């Protein structure tokens, strides 16, 4: 077991890789009553084409399988679902699927050992039948339709879809209704047997727990189980163009305030940095240009063009970062024009850059108070860097204006798509 300090946070990280490949990370926090555990697999919505474990040819599965599989893991042979198990013990449980991972979780202040064993047991014991798979399709169809009727998700998904051409990140995490109805029990088992091997998973536990006892408990649980040999997963690679699929969409919905969105598709292949580090720089850049304290935001509010802050989300593939910018507005064309004009000049001052770095450092201190934030930080680190960043302060200090200016020089915002939702 490896022990290290989370610098300047007065916290310690314990980590160990078990014989079956499962990586375990524990951060004890004695001054809280509760605990939070997450079990994640590196399997998300974009992993729809791969070589299944034990096979030699690429297989394409329907879109939305990762999300569908998350739903079906809560169906157990004994008929008792995990939500009931945890609620009976005063714990909360849930799961979520993103583009790149699926996470199962529980939190509470009682029955930790029993709850942890149960998490490992139900996630490592799938139960898919033709009947229970068919039953789930209508439930997920309603979920997809619910999000399709929500303006924010509509504009966000529309921007992402119109921005990418080949990469499956363009599709919603849950897939389409047509995709959902084509999913079979066999699809779920193929994905499960490929991506849910312990070597492709990691467990993060934060809160009032004893790290040595916790890791020993996990070892005992895992030693009782047998797993097939794990082969590195071969995923399909995509030669994604820099151009966007569609430059503009205008739709109407029954809404009170119109929405305007822009997606800037940024090619990062010529920047000699980890794309996740580039993403950090770009988050600072867009915060300075469009954030709540920016000159543009104040101007738009003074003109009564927006009532809420502009929403900026960055997502990435291995080559591109997409900046999704969304605003509720009383005048879509004018707001769009002012945003685009603001982003014609990406220059920023060193003083403003350093100010944002200080804010990020303050965020580190705030995060150390929350077992949920600490847990999420570790998950994000593993998915981005395949290791835990133990000194966030140092990483923030390493950000510098010279690198920022170099990134600004090498990016262009010409490849973009616009999405507008008008009132019906």
N, C-alpha and C positions, 0 to 999 in steps of 0.2 A: 504494500500500500504506500502510495506516494503522498506526502504532505507538503503543502506549500501555502504561503500567505497571499491573501488578496490585499495587496499593498494599500495602505492608508485607509482601509475599511475596517480594520480591527476584526478581520474574519479569516478563517482557515479553510482551505480546500483539501479534502481527502479524495483521492482517485485511485481506481484500480481497474485493470482489465482482467476479466475472469477467463478461465480456461476455454470457455465456449465462445469467447470474443466479445461478450457484453461489457461495455464500458460503464463504470459506475462513478458518479461524482456526488460527494456529500459535503454540504456546508452547514455545520452546526451553528445554531444561534440560541444561546441559553436564555436570553432575556425576552423570549416570546413563549406563548403557551402552545402554539400550534405547529404543524408541519405541512409541507407541500411536496408532493412527489409527482414526477412526470416521466413517462416511459415513451421514448420517441423512436420512430423508424425513419430512415432516410428514403422515404417513398411519398411522393406527392403527385399532384395532378399532371405535372409535365412528363412523368415517367410512364408514357403509354406505349413505348416501343423499346424492347430490350430482348436479350437472350435469356430465357428462363433457366433457372438453376437445373443443371443436369442435362441441358439440351445444347444444340450447336447453331441453331438458326434464329434469326430475329423474329420476334412475334409482336404483333400490334394488338393491343387490347382496346376495348371501347373507352372513350373519354369518360372521366368521372369514376373510374374503378377505385381509385384510392379513397375517395370520399364514400363510395358505396361500401367498401370494405370496412371503413371506420364504423359505419352504422351497424354492419352485421357482426362486428366483434362483440357487441353487447347482447347478442343472442346466445344463450348457453344451453347445453344439453339438458340440464336439470330444470330448465324453464324459469329460473330465477335470474333476472337481469342485474348487472352490476349497480345500476342506480338504486335499486331496492336494497341490495346488500349494504351499500355505503350509507344510505339514509337511515337504515336501522341502527347504525353505529354512530350516528351524529356527524357523519362526514359528507362532504360534497364530492361529486365525481362528474367528469365530463371528458370530451375528446374534441379534437379539431384537426382539420386537414388544410394544408396550405399548398402552394405550388411545388414545394420541395420536401415536405415532411408530413408525418401524421403523429400526433401526440395524444396519449391517454394519461389521465391525471386524477388525483384525488387530493383533498386537503381536509384537515380536521384537527382535533386536539385529543381524541381518544382512539383506542384500538389500533395503534400504529402498526404493530407487527402483523396482526391479522389482516389489516388493510393492504399492507405492502405485499404480503404473500398472495393475496387475492388478485391484486393488480397483475403480478407476474403470471399467475395461473390462468386468468381468463384471457389475457392477451396472447398467451402461448398455447391456447387450446381452442382453435377455431371450430365452429360448428355451422357449416353451410349445407343447406338442403335445397332442392328445387323449389320446395314450397315456401320456405322462409325467405329465399331470394326473391321469388315472385311477389310475395306479400310486401316487401320493402319498396318496390318500384313505385307504387302509387304514393307512398309517403314522401319519397324523394322528388317525385314529380311536383307535388304541392309545394315543397320547399323551393324548387327552381322557379316556379311560377310566382311565389311570394316575392322573391328577390327581383324578378323581372318587373314587378309592379312598383318597386321602390326606386325613386328617381336617382338617388346617389349611386346605387349599385348599377342602375341602367347606364348612366353616363360613364362610370368607371369601366365597366365591362366593355362598353362600346369603344372607348378610347383604346383599351388594350387590344381588343380584337382588330381594330382598324390599323393599329401600329405594326403588328407583326404579320409576316407572310407565311413562313414555314414552321416557325417554332411553336410547339403546343402550348406555350404560355399564353397564347392569344385566346385560348378557350377558357370558359368559366371553370372553376375548380370542381363543381358538381357535374360538369358536362351538360349536354342538352337532353331534353326529354327522350328524343330518339335514341341517344346513346344509352341512357339508363335502361330502356326497355330491351336493349340488345345484350345486356350483361347477363352472364350465366354463372352458375355455381363453379364451373370449371375455370372461368376467368379469375374468380376470386381466389381459388386455391393456387393457381399458377402464380399470381401476384404475391399471395401470402408466403408461399414456399420459397420465393425468390428474395423478397424484401424484408420479411419478418424474421430472418435468421438473427440470433443474438449478435453476430459480428457486424450487422448493419444497423444495430440499435444502441441506444444509450439511455441510462437511467440517472435522473438528477433528483436529489433529495435535499431540501433546505428546511431549517427549522430546529425545534428543540428535540434533537435526536442524538444518540451516541454513535459517532461514525464507525468505530470499530465493531460494535455490536450490530449495527445496520448492515455493514458489508458482509459480516459473517452470516447474518440471517439470509442475505441474498445468495451467498455461496451455497448454503445448505439447500435452499430452494432449487437452485439451478443444477446442483449435482444429482438431483433425483430425476432429471429429464435427459432425454437423448435427442440430439440434433444431427441432421445430415451434415456432411462436409460442406463447408462454405467455399464457393468459388467467387472471386471478384466479379461484380455485376457489370456486364457490358451493356451500356446504354447507346441508343442511336444518337449520332451527332448531327447537328443541323447547320447548314450553311446559310445562315439568315442574312438576307440583303440589308443594306443600310436604309433603303427607301421604305416608305410605309405602304400598307395595303390600300388605304383609302384616305384621301386628304380631308374630306369633310362629310359630316352627316348632320342633318337637321331633322328632328322628330318633334312630335307634339304629345303632351301628356296632360292629364287632369291635375295640374299643380297650381299653387298660388304664386310662387316665385320661380322665375325661369333660371335655368342653369346653363353655364358655358364651361367647356372643358377643352384643354389643349394637352396633347401628348407629344413630348419632344423625345424622339428616338436618337439616342446619342451613341455613336460608335466609339468604343473605348479600346479597340484592338491595337492602336498605335501609342497608347500610353503605357509606359513601363512600370505598372503598379498592379497589385492585386485589385481586382474589380471591386471588392468590398471596401478597400481603402479609398478608391476613387469615389465610391458612393458616399463615403463620409464627407469628403471635400465638397461634393455636389450638394449634399444636404445643407452644408453651411452656406454655400453660394445661394441656393434658392431661398433659404431662410432670410439671408440679408436682403435679397431682392424682393421677396414676396411675403415674408413672414409678418406676424402681427405688429411688430415694431418698425417695419420698413416704411420708407417714405411713400411708396406706392399704396400700401394698405391704408395709411392715414388719408391719402388723397382720395382714394375710392370711397372711403367712409364719409369724408367731408362732402363729397359730391352726391352722397346718398345712393351710390351705385351698388354697394354691398352692405349687408347688415351683419355678416359673420366673416371671420377671417378666411382668407384663401386657403384651401386644402391642397397640400403638396405631398404626393406619395412617390417614392422611388422604388422601382423593382428592376431586377436585372436577370439577364441570362449570362452565359459565359463571355459574351462579346459586347452586348449592348446594355445600357441603362435607359430605362424609360421613365421620364419625369411626367407624372400625371398631375395636372393642375386643374382644380375645379373651383368655381365660384358661383354662389347664388347671387343674382343680380337683377336690377330693375331695367337694365339696358344691355343686352348681350353683346351687341356690336361695339358699343363704346367701351365696355369693360374689356372685351377681347383685344381691341386696338391698344388700350393703355397697357395691358399686360405685355403684349408683343413689343411695344415700343420700349418698355422698361428693360426687356431682355435683349435688346439690340446692343446694349453696352453692358458687358459682364464685369467690368473693372470694379474692384473693391479696394478699400484702404486696409493697410496693415492694422490700424487701430481697431476697425470694425471686426476684422478677422480674429484678433486676439481677444476681443470682447466675447465673441461666440465661443472661443475655446474655454474661457473662464466659466461661462454658463454650462458648458458640458462637464466641467469638473464639479460644479455644484450638483449637477444631476447624478454624478457618481456617489456623492455623499448621501443624497436623498434615497438612491437605490439601495444602499446598504441597510436601510431601516425596514425594508420589505422583503419577506421570504419569497414572495412572488416575483418581484423584480430581479432578485439575485438569481433565481431559478431561470427566468427568461433570458437573462444575460448569458448564462452558461449555455443554454440551448442555442442562442444566436451565435455565440462564439464557435461552438462545435460545427454548426451548419456552414458558417462562413470561413473558418480557419482550421477546422478539425483539431482545435486545441482550445483550452481556456486561457484567455488573456488575464493574467494575474495582476497586472499593473496598468489599469485603465488610464491613470494619470500620466504615466510615461508615454503611452500611446497617443494621448491627446497632446502632450508636449511635443511629440515628434511631428505633429502637423505644422507645416510652415508655409508662409506666404509665397515663398519661391516655388514650391510644388503646386500650390494653388494657381499661381499665375501660369505655370507651365501647362496645367490641365485646361485652364481657360483658353489658352492659345490653341490647344489641340482638339477642342470640341467645336462642333458647330450645331446650331439649332435649326438648320434648314429642313431637316427631315421631320415633319410634324403632321399631326392630324388634329382637326378641330371637330368638336361634338357639341351641338347645341340642343337643349330641350326647351321648346317654346310652350307657352300655355295654350291649351286647346280652346 
